[in-house]
């Protein structure tokens, strides 16, 4: 959501506004739940891709480039996997964080640092939040979270 977020003291923080701004501790507390949700998403995505490949091989190789909505309309049997993915993604976003990449297991959390709102960045498999990045920079712009010792980030 775009807008102006103001700190309790009335300072302008950023051009973006979020319903929840996390602390690293709050984000870390969600990691066990996120591991389950992200892994479920990855399994469903792999299953859906395999089913689409099989349909393309068996029925029509032209379907490989079709948008998912068109595929589901043409092959209603795909709807169940897509619906499970939507449900799992909704659960992730319902926690107040942002699912960025299913395959890499990337999830971002709004976070205030140095009077600005940025994203804490978590990748599936990391035991805790170790990095942050600006809203516009993404995963490749990850920087170490203060106080966290990690030899590599990307």
Buried (B, 14 or more C-beta within 10 A) or exposed (E): EEEEBEEEEEEEBBEBBBEEBBEBEBBBEBBEEBBEBBEBBBBBBEBBEEBBEEBBEEEEEEBEEBEEEEBBEEBEEBEBBBEBBEEBBEBBEEBBBBBBBBEEBBBBBBBBBEEBBBBBBBBBEBEEBBBBBBBEBBBEBBBBBEEEEEEEBE
